[in-house]
């Protein structure tokens, strides 16, 4: 086998394995995330430390992120309101003349918005109703997996030392028979 054939074969095998590992990883993450969401609902747990066999410290952690309230802004209504209430905050872009709210002012207004108990969105500074904004359904909770310092290296050591059984962890699907 030539050098190019050997390198191409190695790349093809690793790509195929990487694709299979990605599938198994996605299932494992969904399972871990689901369990953390359940624990959060039952006990208020927001972080789980990830430990390996034969290693005292945590190598990583999975943390639940609480979704924040989102907003849906009617852009035409927003622009009309700003033109009436704060005309100096409207900018004109060129060459095609297009009016828009200055990004910095938009960000400041959206940051200070508050939701009243009845669901009405108001300017948190003035209390004025912002009828061009609606509260959006928050997305489902999500998680982040973060490695501790040296955590990735410890996973590699555990693999080399035989503390991790990759065939069991990966459980790649058997080949389909035709």
C-alpha positions as a Markdown table, in Angstrom:
| # | Residue | x | y | z |
|---|---|---|---|---|
| 1 | Unk | 0.0 | 0.0 | 0.0 |
| 2 | Unk | 1.4 | 3.4 | -0.9 |
| 3 | Unk | 1.8 | 6.2 | 1.6 |
| 4 | Unk | -1.2 | 8.1 | 0.2 |
| 5 | Unk | -3.4 | 4.9 | 0.2 |
| 6 | Unk | -2.4 | 4.2 | 3.8 |
| 7 | Unk | -3.1 | 7.8 | 4.9 |
| 8 | Unk | -6.5 | 7.8 | 3.0 |
| 9 | Unk | -7.5 | 4.4 | 4.6 |
| 10 | Unk | -6.6 | 5.7 | 8.1 |
| 11 | Unk | -8.7 | 8.9 | 7.5 |
| 12 | Unk | -11.6 | 6.8 | 6.1 |
| 13 | Unk | -11.6 | 4.4 | 9.0 |
| 14 | Unk | -11.4 | 7.1 | 11.6 |
| 15 | Unk | -14.1 | 9.2 | 9.9 |
| 16 | Unk | -16.5 | 6.1 | 9.9 |
| 17 | Unk | -15.7 | 5.4 | 13.6 |
| 18 | Unk | -16.1 | 9.1 | 14.5 |
| 19 | Unk | -19.5 | 9.2 | 12.9 |
| 20 | Unk | -20.6 | 6.1 | 14.9 |
| 21 | Unk | -19.1 | 7.5 | 18.1 |
| 22 | Unk | -21.1 | 10.8 | 17.5 |
| 23 | Unk | -24.3 | 8.8 | 17.3 |
| 24 | Unk | -23.6 | 6.9 | 20.5 |
| 25 | Unk | -22.5 | 10.2 | 22.2 |
| 26 | Unk | -25.7 | 11.9 | 21.2 |
| 27 | Unk | -27.8 | 9.1 | 22.8 |
| 28 | Unk | -25.6 | 9.1 | 25.9 |
| 29 | Unk | -25.9 | 12.9 | 26.3 |
| 30 | Unk | -29.6 | 12.9 | 25.8 |
| 31 | Unk | -29.9 | 10.2 | 28.5 |
| 32 | Unk | -27.6 | 12.0 | 30.9 |
| 33 | Unk | -29.4 | 15.3 | 30.3 |
| 34 | Unk | -32.8 | 13.7 | 30.9 |
| 35 | Unk | -31.7 | 12.3 | 34.2 |
| 36 | Unk | -30.3 | 15.6 | 35.3 |
| 37 | Unk | -33.5 | 17.4 | 34.4 |
| 38 | Unk | -35.4 | 14.8 | 36.4 |
| 39 | Unk | -33.1 | 15.2 | 39.4 |
| 40 | Unk | -33.5 | 19.0 | 39.1 |
| 41 | Unk | -37.3 | 18.6 | 39.2 |
| 42 | Unk | -37.2 | 16.2 | 42.2 |
| 43 | Unk | -34.3 | 17.6 | 44.3 |
| 44 | Unk | -33.2 | 20.9 | 42.7 |
| 45 | Unk | -29.9 | 19.4 | 41.5 |
| 46 | Unk | -28.2 | 21.5 | 38.8 |
| 47 | Unk | -24.7 | 20.0 | 38.5 |
| 48 | Unk | -23.4 | 16.5 | 38.5 |
| 49 | Unk | -19.7 | 15.7 | 38.8 |
| 50 | Unk | -18.3 | 13.1 | 36.4 |
| 51 | Unk | -15.9 | 10.6 | 37.9 |
| 52 | Unk | -13.9 | 7.7 | 36.4 |
| 53 | Unk | -13.1 | 4.3 | 37.9 |
| 54 | Unk | -9.8 | 4.5 | 39.8 |
| 55 | Unk | -9.6 | 8.3 | 40.0 |
| 56 | Unk | -10.7 | 10.3 | 43.0 |
| 57 | Unk | -11.4 | 13.7 | 41.5 |
| 58 | Unk | -14.0 | 14.7 | 39.0 |
| 59 | Unk | -12.9 | 14.8 | 35.3 |
| 60 | Unk | -15.9 | 16.9 | 34.2 |
| 61 | Unk | -19.3 | 18.2 | 35.2 |
| 62 | Unk | -22.7 | 18.4 | 33.6 |
| 63 | Unk | -24.6 | 21.5 | 34.5 |
| 64 | Unk | -28.2 | 22.3 | 33.8 |
| 65 | Unk | -28.9 | 25.8 | 32.4 |
| 66 | Unk | -32.3 | 27.2 | 33.2 |
| 67 | Unk | -33.8 | 28.7 | 30.1 |
| 68 | Unk | -34.5 | 32.4 | 30.2 |
| 69 | Unk | -37.7 | 34.1 | 29.2 |
| 70 | Unk | -37.6 | 35.0 | 25.5 |
| 71 | Unk | -39.4 | 37.7 | 23.7 |
| 72 | Unk | -40.9 | 38.1 | 20.2 |
| 73 | Unk | -40.6 | 41.6 | 18.9 |
| 74 | Unk | -42.9 | 42.9 | 16.1 |
| 75 | Unk | -40.1 | 44.8 | 14.3 |
| 76 | Unk | -42.5 | 47.2 | 12.4 |
| 77 | Unk | -44.4 | 48.0 | 15.6 |
| 78 | Unk | -41.1 | 48.5 | 17.5 |
| 79 | Unk | -39.8 | 50.9 | 14.8 |
| 80 | Unk | -43.1 | 52.8 | 14.8 |
| 81 | Unk | -43.0 | 53.2 | 18.6 |
| 82 | Unk | -39.4 | 54.3 | 18.6 |
| 83 | Unk | -40.1 | 56.9 | 15.9 |
| 84 | Unk | -42.9 | 58.3 | 17.9 |
| 85 | Unk | -41.4 | 58.1 | 21.4 |
| 86 | Unk | -37.7 | 58.3 | 20.8 |
| 87 | Unk | -37.1 | 59.6 | 17.3 |
| 88 | Unk | -33.4 | 60.3 | 17.9 |
| 89 | Unk | -32.8 | 56.6 | 18.4 |
| 90 | Unk | -33.8 | 55.8 | 14.7 |
| 91 | Unk | -31.0 | 55.6 | 12.3 |
| 92 | Unk | -31.1 | 55.7 | 8.5 |
| 93 | Unk | -28.8 | 53.4 | 6.6 |
| 94 | Unk | -27.5 | 54.0 | 3.1 |
| 95 | Unk | -27.2 | 53.4 | 0.1 |
| 96 | Unk | -30.8 | 52.1 | 0.2 |
| 97 | Unk | -32.5 | 54.3 | 2.8 |
| 98 | Unk | -33.7 | 51.9 | 5.5 |
| 99 | Unk | -34.8 | 53.1 | 8.9 |
| 100 | Unk | -33.9 | 51.0 | 11.9 |
| 101 | Unk | -33.5 | 51.4 | 15.7 |
| 102 | Unk | -30.0 | 52.1 | 16.8 |
| 103 | Unk | -28.6 | 48.7 | 18.0 |
| 104 | Unk | -27.2 | 50.0 | 21.3 |
| 105 | Unk | -30.5 | 51.6 | 22.3 |
| 106 | Unk | -32.4 | 48.5 | 21.2 |
| 107 | Unk | -30.2 | 46.3 | 23.4 |
| 108 | Unk | -30.6 | 48.7 | 26.3 |
| 109 | Unk | -34.4 | 48.7 | 26.0 |
| 110 | Unk | -34.7 | 45.0 | 25.6 |
| 111 | Unk | -32.4 | 44.4 | 28.6 |
| 112 | Unk | -34.6 | 46.5 | 30.9 |
| 113 | Unk | -38.0 | 45.0 | 29.9 |
| 114 | Unk | -40.0 | 43.3 | 32.6 |
| 115 | Unk | -43.0 | 41.0 | 32.4 |
| 116 | Unk | -45.9 | 41.9 | 34.6 |
| 117 | Unk | -47.9 | 39.1 | 36.4 |
| 118 | Unk | -50.6 | 39.3 | 33.7 |
| 119 | Unk | -48.0 | 38.7 | 31.0 |
| 120 | Unk | -47.8 | 42.3 | 29.8 |
| 121 | Unk | -44.3 | 43.4 | 28.8 |
| 122 | Unk | -43.3 | 46.9 | 30.1 |
| 123 | Unk | -40.3 | 49.1 | 30.1 |
| 124 | Unk | -38.7 | 48.4 | 33.4 |
| 125 | Unk | -37.6 | 52.1 | 33.8 |
| 126 | Unk | -40.8 | 53.9 | 32.9 |
| 127 | Unk | -43.5 | 51.2 | 33.4 |
| 128 | Unk | -44.9 | 51.9 | 29.9 |
| 129 | Unk | -46.5 | 49.0 | 28.2 |
| 130 | Unk | -44.5 | 47.7 | 25.1 |
| 131 | Unk | -47.4 | 46.3 | 23.0 |
| 132 | Unk | -45.0 | 45.3 | 20.2 |
| 133 | Unk | -43.3 | 42.7 | 22.4 |
| 134 | Unk | -44.7 | 39.3 | 23.4 |
| 135 | Unk | -43.3 | 36.8 | 25.9 |
| 136 | Unk | -42.1 | 33.7 | 24.0 |
| 137 | Unk | -42.3 | 30.2 | 25.5 |
| 138 | Unk | -38.9 | 29.4 | 27.1 |
| 139 | Unk | -37.0 | 26.6 | 25.4 |
| 140 | Unk | -36.5 | 23.3 | 27.3 |
| 141 | Unk | -33.7 | 23.3 | 29.8 |
| 142 | Unk | -30.3 | 22.5 | 28.3 |
| 143 | Unk | -27.0 | 21.2 | 29.7 |
| 144 | Unk | -23.4 | 21.9 | 29.3 |
| 145 | Unk | -20.6 | 19.3 | 29.8 |
| 146 | Unk | -17.3 | 21.0 | 30.9 |
| 147 | Unk | -14.1 | 19.2 | 31.4 |
| 148 | Unk | -12.1 | 20.0 | 34.6 |
| 149 | Unk | -8.4 | 20.9 | 34.2 |
| 150 | Unk | -6.6 | 17.7 | 33.2 |
| 151 | Unk | -10.0 | 15.9 | 32.8 |
| 152 | Unk | -9.5 | 15.0 | 29.2 |
| 153 | Unk | -6.0 | 13.7 | 29.9 |
| 154 | Unk | -7.3 | 11.6 | 32.7 |
| 155 | Unk | -9.9 | 10.1 | 30.4 |
| 156 | Unk | -7.1 | 9.2 | 27.9 |
| 157 | Unk | -5.0 | 7.7 | 30.8 |
| 158 | Unk | -8.0 | 5.6 | 32.0 |
| 159 | Unk | -8.4 | 4.3 | 28.4 |
| 160 | Unk | -4.7 | 3.4 | 28.2 |
| 161 | Unk | -4.7 | 1.8 | 31.6 |
| 162 | Unk | -7.7 | -0.3 | 30.8 |
| 163 | Unk | -10.1 | 1.3 | 33.4 |
| 164 | Unk | -12.5 | 2.2 | 30.6 |
| 165 | Unk | -14.0 | -0.6 | 28.4 |
| 166 | Unk | -14.6 | 1.3 | 25.2 |
| 167 | Unk | -16.5 | -1.6 | 23.4 |
| 168 | Unk | -19.1 | -1.4 | 26.2 |
| 169 | Unk | -19.3 | 2.4 | 26.3 |
| 170 | Unk | -19.6 | 2.6 | 22.5 |
| 171 | Unk | -21.8 | -0.4 | 22.0 |
| 172 | Unk | -21.6 | 0.2 | 18.2 |
| 173 | Unk | -24.6 | -1.4 | 16.4 |
| 174 | Unk | -24.1 | -4.8 | 14.8 |
| 175 | Unk | -23.9 | -4.8 | 11.0 |
| 176 | Unk | -27.2 | -5.2 | 9.2 |
| 177 | Unk | -27.6 | -8.4 | 7.3 |
| 178 | Unk | -29.0 | -8.3 | 3.8 |
